[in-house]
Amino acid sequence: MPQAKAAKAQPEAQDPVKVDPKHYKVELENRQVRVLRINYGPREKSVMHGHPATVAVFLTEGRARFTFPDGKTEDRSWTAGQSLFIPAENHLPENLSDKPIDLVLIELKP
């Protein structure tokens, strides 16, 4: 039965490090966490990918648009030094600013 359930499950989210290595670099990984360094240049856009629950630490202020698999979008902004908990999600981010975005993302492992 688990096979039938797996067949109906949505495909696993694409790993951002694999599908967008220009913007995502692994800084540290162990059994508990994976720490990513993320950098987007002005107006740069990624591809659809996913993250488990994360803690984001923003090194620069920024504003980005997130497009979700269902086509809906959400604009988000933050300040330099701000930290946020973000539940697991799949998205395609786009830097809406004329300045680079730099952050550290701590992905929490189950």
C-alpha contacts under 8 A as a table, 3 or more apart, distances in Angstrom:
res1	aa1	res2	aa2	distance
1	M	4	A	5.26
1	M	5	K	6.45
2	P	5	K	5.05
2	P	6	A	6.07
3	Q	6	A	4.99
3	Q	7	A	6.19
4	A	7	A	5.11
4	A	8	K	6.62
5	K	8	K	5.30
5	K	9	A	6.32
6	A	9	A	5.01
13	A	49	H	5.63
13	A	50	G	4.76
13	A	51	H	7.44
13	A	90	N	6.47
14	Q	18	K	7.59
14	Q	19	V	6.77
14	Q	48	M	7.22
14	Q	49	H	4.53
14	Q	50	G	5.71
15	D	18	K	5.43
15	D	19	V	6.25
15	D	49	H	5.95
15	D	50	G	6.22
15	D	51	H	7.43
16	P	19	V	5.14
16	P	20	D	5.28
16	P	21	P	7.00
16	P	24	Y	6.38
16	P	49	H	5.49
16	P	50	G	6.75
16	P	51	H	7.87
17	V	20	D	5.57
17	V	21	P	4.92
17	V	23	H	7.92
17	V	24	Y	5.15
17	V	25	K	6.20
17	V	26	V	7.29
18	K	21	P	5.91
19	V	47	V	7.27
19	V	49	H	7.50
20	D	23	H	5.91
20	D	24	Y	6.32
20	D	46	S	6.65
20	D	47	V	6.90
21	P	24	Y	5.05
21	P	25	K	6.45
22	K	25	K	7.89
23	H	38	I	5.50
23	H	39	N	5.16
23	H	40	Y	5.90
23	H	46	S	7.65
24	Y	36	L	6.33
24	Y	37	R	5.94
24	Y	38	I	4.89
24	Y	39	N	6.94
25	K	36	L	5.45
25	K	37	R	5.22
25	K	38	I	6.59
26	V	29	E	7.21
26	V	34	R	7.12
26	V	35	V	5.96
26	V	36	L	4.61
26	V	37	R	6.36
27	E	34	R	7.73
27	E	35	V	5.45
27	E	36	L	5.53
27	E	37	R	6.33
28	L	33	V	7.90
28	L	34	R	5.78
28	L	35	V	5.09
28	L	36	L	7.30
29	E	32	Q	7.85
29	E	33	V	5.83
29	E	34	R	4.25
29	E	35	V	6.22
30	N	33	V	5.65
30	N	34	R	6.45
31	R	109	K	6.99
32	Q	108	L	6.34
32	Q	109	K	5.18
32	Q	110	P	7.38
33	V	106	I	6.47
33	V	107	E	5.48
33	V	108	L	4.85
33	V	109	K	5.41
34	R	106	I	5.86
34	R	107	E	5.09
34	R	108	L	6.84
34	R	109	K	7.58
35	V	104	V	6.89
35	V	105	L	5.71
35	V	106	I	4.51
35	V	107	E	6.17
36	L	104	V	5.67
36	L	105	L	5.05
36	L	106	I	6.37
36	L	107	E	7.73
37	R	102	D	7.58
37	R	103	L	6.14
37	R	104	V	4.78
37	R	105	L	6.49
38	I	101	I	7.77
38	I	102	D	5.71
38	I	103	L	5.30
38	I	104	V	6.09
38	I	105	L	7.27
39	N	100	P	7.00
39	N	101	I	5.54
39	N	102	D	4.63
39	N	103	L	6.71
40	Y	43	R	7.84
40	Y	44	E	5.84
40	Y	45	K	7.60
40	Y	95	N	6.72
40	Y	100	P	5.54
40	Y	101	I	5.10
40	Y	102	D	6.74
41	G	44	E	5.44
41	G	95	N	7.46
41	G	99	K	6.73
41	G	100	P	4.34
41	G	101	I	6.48
42	P	95	N	6.28
42	P	96	L	7.37
42	P	97	S	5.72
42	P	98	D	4.52
42	P	99	K	4.82
42	P	100	P	4.95
42	P	101	I	7.55
43	R	94	E	6.68
43	R	95	N	4.75
43	R	96	L	5.38
43	R	97	S	5.86
43	R	98	D	6.17
43	R	99	K	7.90
44	E	94	E	5.89
44	E	95	N	5.43
44	E	96	L	7.96
45	K	92	L	7.56
45	K	93	P	5.98
45	K	94	E	4.14
45	K	95	N	6.22
46	S	92	L	5.82
46	S	93	P	5.64
46	S	94	E	6.32
47	V	91	H	7.98
47	V	92	L	5.23
47	V	93	P	7.37
48	M	68	F	7.89
48	M	69	P	7.65
48	M	90	N	6.87
48	M	91	H	5.31
48	M	92	L	4.35
48	M	93	P	7.83
49	H	90	N	5.46
49	H	91	H	5.66
49	H	92	L	6.41
50	G	88	A	7.50
50	G	89	E	5.66
50	G	90	N	3.95
50	G	91	H	6.13
51	H	54	T	7.18
51	H	88	A	5.56
51	H	89	E	5.77
51	H	90	N	6.46
51	H	107	E	6.94
52	P	87	P	6.97
52	P	88	A	4.19
52	P	89	E	6.67
52	P	107	E	6.04
52	P	108	L	6.49
52	P	109	K	7.31
53	A	85	F	7.51
53	A	86	I	5.81
53	A	87	P	4.39
53	A	88	A	4.13
53	A	89	E	7.60
53	A	107	E	6.06
53	A	108	L	5.71
53	A	109	K	7.99
54	T	85	F	5.85
54	T	86	I	5.22
54	T	87	P	6.42
54	T	88	A	6.99
54	T	105	L	6.46
54	T	106	I	5.32
54	T	107	E	4.39
54	T	108	L	5.64
55	V	83	S	6.88
55	V	84	L	5.61
55	V	85	F	4.51
55	V	86	I	6.09
55	V	105	L	5.80
55	V	106	I	5.05
55	V	107	E	6.65
55	V	108	L	7.85
56	A	83	S	5.48
56	A	84	L	5.25
56	A	85	F	6.42
56	A	86	I	7.27
56	A	103	L	6.85
56	A	104	V	5.87
56	A	105	L	4.50
56	A	106	I	6.29
57	V	81	G	6.63
57	V	82	Q	6.02
57	V	83	S	4.48
57	V	84	L	6.75
57	V	103	L	5.60
57	V	104	V	5.15
57	V	105	L	6.31
58	F	61	E	6.87
58	F	78	W	7.37
58	F	79	T	6.99
58	F	80	A	5.42
58	F	81	G	5.46
58	F	82	Q	5.53
58	F	83	S	6.31
58	F	102	D	6.43
58	F	103	L	4.35
58	F	104	V	6.47
59	L	80	A	5.05
59	L	81	G	5.62
59	L	82	Q	7.82
59	L	101	I	7.76
59	L	102	D	5.35
59	L	103	L	5.00
59	L	104	V	7.40
60	T	79	T	6.56
60	T	80	A	4.20
60	T	81	G	7.10
60	T	100	P	7.84
60	T	101	I	5.90
60	T	102	D	5.58
60	T	103	L	6.99
61	E	77	S	7.55
61	E	78	W	5.53
61	E	79	T	4.11
61	E	80	A	4.38
61	E	81	G	7.99
61	E	101	I	7.03
62	G	77	S	5.57
62	G	78	W	5.62
62	G	79	T	6.59
62	G	80	A	7.85
62	G	95	N	7.63
62	G	96	L	7.94
62	G	97	S	6.64
62	G	99	K	7.72
62	G	100	P	7.85
62	G	101	I	5.92
63	R	75	D	7.14
63	R	76	R	5.70
63	R	77	S	4.20
63	R	78	W	6.67
63	R	95	N	6.28
63	R	96	L	5.58
63	R	97	S	6.03
64	A	75	D	5.70
64	A	76	R	5.47
64	A	77	S	6.39
64	A	93	P	6.42
64	A	94	E	5.31
64	A	95	N	4.51
64	A	96	L	5.01
64	A	97	S	7.37
65	R	73	T	6.62
65	R	74	E	5.65
65	R	75	D	4.30
65	R	76	R	6.27
65	R	93	P	5.68
65	R	94	E	5.20
65	R	95	N	6.70
65	R	96	L	6.66
66	F	73	T	5.43
66	F	74	E	5.24
66	F	75	D	6.21
66	F	76	R	7.59
66	F	91	H	5.91
66	F	92	L	5.44
66	F	93	P	4.49
66	F	94	E	6.48
67	T	71	G	6.08
67	T	72	K	5.80
67	T	73	T	4.36
67	T	74	E	6.65
67	T	91	H	5.47
67	T	92	L	5.01
67	T	93	P	6.47
68	F	71	G	5.36
68	F	72	K	5.51
68	F	73	T	6.15
68	F	90	N	6.30
68	F	91	H	4.62
68	F	92	L	6.44
69	P	72	K	7.47
69	P	90	N	6.85
69	P	91	H	6.60
78	W	82	Q	6.63
79	T	82	Q	5.55
95	N	100	P	7.87
95	N	101	I	7.23
97	S	100	P	7.35
